[in-house]
């Protein structure tokens, strides 16, 4: 078997001609979160290639793609109770039923805990082929304190070095960084399968007029876009600082932050730093998101660590100029990305300013 494939379809088709039914599993299938979007895009790609696909999750408020069935087996939707769901899922009736249903599934793809454990059990009880799909390139426990930090460490182990990951039939990783990291944790040689954007993604795009009217953006404004949850890992506060320096006294610059608040204290910090030219949209539907990608002059991110960086791939689909640190895996698949030295904010600001200037000169 190869150690890398260009897409999930190529990977699955390499396994066996007998695979027809596939369950793609993740703890959450909601309108926020990068893993949920990866699951959605995998489901679209596999379904469009004729596979019978279902999505299994604990918590899901997002509509599944056409032709894909969604199963929700969790009990709670809010923190900290949904964390309890993860712990008890293997002994609940719905968890046991999941394992039983896998008897009719040829391939189960698990994104993170607790489906790593549930899928491992299904592989042992039902003989279902089990693939663990690895995202992280590092632990996220540094974002938390107290009990939350301890739980983050435990969960990270369950998604990296635990035997239910190590003993998967196959381990796949979304980036070379994630592959190296999971290799070191499992002593396995993971398979590199980058995230890809199906052609059918964003079937509808909001018009420029719709975006401008709804968010008070003038046709002559220079729009800098960022997409992602408002969390410390995304370093939104640093992006706002850089935007203010680049904007200087210009009155026609807008920084648009598309993403939901998930950490109240950090969101308050972001809002305190934001000027009236910083637009926080919260969650937006796909049609509006596509509209933002379409009208934006530059896509920018100050994040230093991503499993992949899916919004960069999406922005690239719309031909949007991208400015990011060179540590983000997604930029390796984007020919025209403008890269700043990892962590060098002055270099980032210089690259962002130059990208804006070049875009305006070409307009």
N, C-alpha and C positions, 0 to 999 in steps of 0.2 A: 504494500500500500504506500502511496505517496505521503509525504509529510506536509504537503500544502495543496489546497484546492482553491480556485478562484471564487467559488460560491458554495452555498449550502446545497444547492441542487446538484452540483458536480460531486460534492462529497457523498451525499446520500446515494446517488446513482452508482457510485463506485463500490458500495457495500454489498448489495445483492439485488438481483433482478426480481427477487420474491418480495421485496419491501413494497407495500402499497399503503398501509395505514400508519400514520405518524401522530404521536401526541407530543406537543411542545408545551413545556411546563415552566411556570415561574410563580414566585410568591405573590406577585401583584401584576394585574393587567388593567391598568388605569390610564388616564390621560396624561399622567406625569411619569417621569422615570425613563431612563434610557433603555433599561433591560426590556421593559414592556414594548417599546418601539422596535427593538430587535426581534422580539418574539412575533410581533405583528408582521414585520417584513419577511421573516422566515416563513410564516404561515402563508403569506401572499405568494411568495416565490414558489414554494412547494405545491401549493394548491393549483397554481397556474400551470404547473408541469404535470398535472394529472394525479397527484397523490391525494389520498383521503386524509385530511388534516383536522385535528382538534386541538384546542388550547385548554389546558388545565391550570387553574390558579386558585389561590386562597381568596383573594379579593379582586373583583373585577367590575368596573363600571363602564368599560369601553366596549363598543360594539365590535364583534369579531369581523374579519373580512368576509366577503361573500363566499358562501359555500363551506365556511369553517364553523364548527360547533364549539361553543364555549361552555366549559364545566367549571363551576365555582364550588369549592369544597370547604371553604373557610367559614367561620362563625362570626368573626369580628372585622370591623372596618377601620377602627381608630387605634392609635397608639395609646397605651402600651398593650392593649388587649390583643391586637393582631400579632404581636410577638408571641403571645401565649399560643395562638393558633399554630404558629410554626413548631413550637415545642411539642404540642399534643397531637399534631396531625397524624402521626403514624398509628395512634391508638383510637382515634375517633371513628365512628361508623363510616363517615365520608372518606376518610383516609384508607380504611380497609376496603371500601368499595372501589376506590381508585386502583388499588393493587389488583383487585379481582377483575376489573374492566380491562386491565392491560393484557389479559389473556387473548383479547381480540385485536391487540395492537402489535404491529411488527417492529416498530422502532419508537422509543421514547427518548426525547431530548430534554434534559433537565438544566434549567438555568438557576443555579444557586439553591441554597437550603430553603425549605425542607424537602424540595422535590429531588434533591440528590439522594436523600435517604429513601424516600418513597419509590423512586425509580430503581435504586439498587435492590430494594426488596422485591419489586416487580420482576426484575431480571432474574432473581434467584428463585422466586416462587412460580412465575409464569413463563420464564425463558425468553422474555422480551429483550431484544437488543437495546442496550442502555448507553447513551452518549451523554457525557457531562460537558456542558458548554461553559468555558471559563472566561470571565470578564476582567477580574481585578489584576492590577500590576503591583498593588501594595494594599496594606490594611488601611481601613478608615477610622480606626479607633481613636486617632488623634483629634477627631472632630467632637468627641464626647467626653463627659466627665462622670465619675462615680460609677453607679451600677450600669448605666448605659455604655460606658467605656468597657467594662468587663464583658457585657453581653456582646458588644461589637467584636471583641477579641475572640470570644467563643465561636460566634457565627462565622468569623473569617476562617477559623480553623476548620469548621465544618464544610466550608466551601473551597478548601485548598488541600490540607494535609490529612483529612479524615479518610478512613479506609473506604467509605462509600463513594468517595471521589477517586481514590487511588485505584480501586478495583473495578472501575467502570470499563465497559467493553472498549470504548473509545473516549478520549479526552480531546476536545477541540478548544482552540483559543482564538479570540477575535483580533489579536494583534501579535506582533513578534514579541513585544514587551510582556504581554499576558502569557504567551507561550513560554518564554524564559522563566517567568515567575512560577507558573504552575508546574513546569518541569522540575524546578528546584524543590517544590513542596511534595511532589508525588514520586519523584525518581522515575518518571515516565517521559516518553517522547511524545508530547502533544502534537496535534495536527493543526496547522494554521489555516483558518478559513475566515477571511476578512468579511466584515459587514458590507453588504451591497444594497443598493436602493432599487427595488423592482420598478420596471418601466411604468407600471400602473399606479405607482405612488403619486399622490396629489392629482387626482383626475380633474379637480376643479381648482381654479386659481382666482381669488378675489381680485377685482379690478383695482387699478391704481387709485381711481376716484373713491372707491369704497374704503380703502385703507386710509387715505388722506382725510376723508370726511370724518371717519370714526375716531381717528386718533389725533386730529388737529395738526396734521403735517401738511406743509405747503408744497406745491409742485416743485419749487426751487430749492427746497431744503436738501442738504446732504445728510443721508440717513446711514447711521452705523448700527448694525444689528447684532444682537447676541441672543441665542436660544438655549435655555437650560434652567433647571431649578435654581432658585435663589438660595444657595448654600455656600458655606465657606470654601468648599472644594473648588467651586467655580471662580472664586476670587473676583466677584462682581464689584466689590469695593475698589479693588485696584484698577479695574476697567473704567470705573467712573472717574477715578483720579486721573488716569491717562486721558480720558475724553476731555476733562476740564482743561488740561494743559494744551491739548491740541486745538480745542475750540477757541481758546483765548477770548477775544472780544467778538468773534463771529456770532451773528444772530441767526444764521440759517443752518446750524448744525443740530441734529437730533440723534440721541442715543436711545435705541429701542431695546428694552429688555423683555423678552418673551419667556415667561416661565412662572411657575407657581411658587409661592412662599411655602417652605417646609420647615423652617427654623425661625421662630418668631423673633428671637433676639437679634439674629444676624439680619433678618429682613428689616428690622428697625434701624440698624446701622446703615444699611444700604439706602434707606429712604432719607435718613439724616444727611447723607453725603450727596444725594441726588439734587440737582437743580431743576428748574422748570423745563429745561430742555432734555431731561431724562424721562423717558416714558416707560413706565412699568405696566405691562398689559395684563399680567397674570396669565392664566391658561387661555389659549385661543384654539378654536377649531382648525382643522387641517386646511380648509379653504383660505382662512385668514393668514395662517402661517405661510402657506405658499405665496400669498400676496405680498407678505413682508419680504420673503426671499427674492421675489421678483423686483420690487421697487427699491430695495436697499442698494446703496452704493458700495458698501464694504461690510463684510461679516468679520467680527473681531471677538477673540476670546483670550482671557488672561489665565485660563486654567493651565496648571502644570502637570496634571495627572488625569488621564482618561483611559478607560479600557479600550475605547476606539475613538469616540468623538463624532457620533452620528450626525448631529446638525451640520458639521462641516461638509460631510458628504452630500447632505441635502442641499446646502447652499451652493455647492459646486454644480449640482444638477441644473441650477438656474443661472450659472455663469457668473455668480457673485464673487468678486475679489475677496480672498480670505487672508486674514492676518492672524497668526497664532505663534505660539512658542514651538520650537522644533522638537519638543518632547511628546507632542500629541500624535498618536499613531496614525490617525486618519489622514494627516497631511502627506504621508508617503504615497498615497494614491491620488493626490491632487497635483497636477502639473504646475498650475499657476499660483499656488499658495505662496504668500510672502511670510518668511519665517524669521522670527527673532530668536536670539540666543536664549536658551532655557533660563528663566528666572531674571533676565536682565530687563528691567522695566524701562530704562532709558532707551535701550535698543528697540523694545516693543513700540514705544511711543514714536521713535524716529521712523520705523517701518510703517506704522499705521498712518502717520502724517504723509509720508511719501506715497503710499498706496492711494490715499484720498486725492492727493494732488494729481497723480497720474490719471486716475479715473475721471476727474473733472476736466482735465486737458483733452481727454478722448471724447468727452460728451459733446 
